[in-house]
Every structure is written in structure tokens, then in C-alpha cells.
Amino acid sequence: MPSKESWSGHKANRASVRNSKRESRQQDLLIAALGMKLGAQKSSVTIWQPLKLFAYSQLTSLVRRATLKENEHIPKYEKIHNFKVHTFRGPHWCEYCANFMWGLIAQGVKCAGLNSEGLYRVSGFSDLIEDVKMAFDRDGEKADISVNMYEDINIITGALKLYFRDLPIPLITYDAYPKFIESAKTTDPDEQLEILHEALKLLPPAHCETLRYLMAHLKRVTLHEKENLMSAENLGIVFGPTLMRAPELDAMAALNDIRYQRLVVEMLIKNEDILF
């Protein structure tokens, strides 16, 4: 019969072996996860292969997005716009960049009423929207659109949407339209961003600059989604057909593109910090 001392020694040896095996397993798992090879790996660590692939794909995605963000893809103006306002429908053109875009940059995108439920989705009273339109026709940048003049924020948002709808050339131009739609039809998220990046380069500078200001504003709207119930998807539904129009006259093709128009605006809002 073994003595008490020999039994204690045997028990200690077994504990040491267990610890050694556990440390060995942990090392093997770490080696497999990091993609390192220090000798033969056990078959059990192959379960970490999907994790390694996932980590690699995430790293690749971050690098691709960082590259887009670092690129100088948006033209920067060296001096302030000088907008000449003629009528609400245009041309509201800038003497500097020779484009007809309305002075969203000079006027500033005023983020009032961000907590208003259904912001941009709820329609304002049409007669008062017409008043805002006439005020811009009459007074240009000096038009009073403050809360003292129009208490209902939906009147102001309705006037903004009307302006974009009435532009003779959409904010996302006919020439750039196919490239934007292509991005929405792509399934890979990183490839979507790369195509959007290329599409933005096709826009005239004033269009791209105004789109940048508008997307930054809409991104701020989504930050109050709990109160206003307006997600990037909901804003995409509202602004997709407002900012984009199919160049073809085929009604069926234009109808089929509506879902892609929504996706384009949704992606622009969600990735505003990367794309602009």
C-alpha cells in the first residue's frame, strides 16, 4: 500500500501535468488565432480558422475604409460662395463656381426641430410652403424662415424638399446617376463605398459640396432617431426620389430604381464621415 508521502507526490505530479496540458492548449489556440505556426498544430485548433478569416476580413475592411477617408475626394473651395438668387426654381448660381445651386452653403443648414417626430416625412401645410418659396424669390438669403415666422418645422423641411425636386438638374446628376445606382446593387459593403467614392467624383463641385452639407445635416437628424423616429433608411425613402431622377423616360425602369435610390441616400448618410 503506498505511503501518504508517495500519494501526495503522485497527486502533485498529476496536477502539474494538467496545468502543463492546459497551458499548451491555450498556446496552441493563441497561435492558431494569430495565424502563427510554431510546430505541428493539433487538429482541435482548426475550429479557430473561421475566427482568423473573420478577423482578417475586418482588418481588410478597416484598411479600405481608412484609405477612402484619407483620399482627397471632395474639392475644397478657397473662398466663400457668392450666390445670386433669381427665383426659387433657379438659377440660384454662384459667381465663383458658375453653377446654379441654391446657397445651402451660404444660407447654412439650420438643424432646428431635430426632435420633431416624422421630420422630413411629415408634410407641412402647402400654402405656407408656397409662402416660403415666395420669400426666397423675393428676399433671397435674407428670407426669414425663423421659428418666429414659421412655427411648424415641417413647413421649412417641405420647402427644402420642394426646392430639390424642382431643380432642372437633380442634385445627383443624370451623368452620375448610373454609378450611384451601381453602388446600391453591389452586395459587398466595402465595394459599395468604393463605388460611391467614384460616383461622387462625377458630380460637379457645387453639387458635391451641397450634397456633403445635406448629408451631414441628415446624419445629425438620425442621431435623434429615438425622438423623431427618422432612421437613415426612413430618410432614404424620403430623399431618394428627391435627390435622384432616372435619366431614362421609361416609367417602369424609373419605378424599379426607387429602391436603389433609397439605398444610395441611406449609404451616404450612414457613411457621411467616410465619404465626405
Secondary structure, 3 states (H helix, E strand, C coil): CCCHHHHHHHHHHHHHHHHHHHHHHHHHHHHHHHCCCCCCCCHHHHHHHHHHHHHHHHHHHHHHHHHHHHCCCCCCCCCCCCEECCCCCCCCEECCCCECCCCHHHHCCCCCCCCCCCCCCCCCCHHHHHHHHHHHHHHHHHCCCCCCCCCCHHHHHHHHHHHHHHCCCCCECCCCHHHHHHHHHCCCHHHHHHHHHHHHHCCCHHHHHHHHHHHHHHHHHHCCHHHHCCCHHHHHHHHHHHHECCCCCCHHHHHHCHHHHHHHHHHHHHCHHHHC
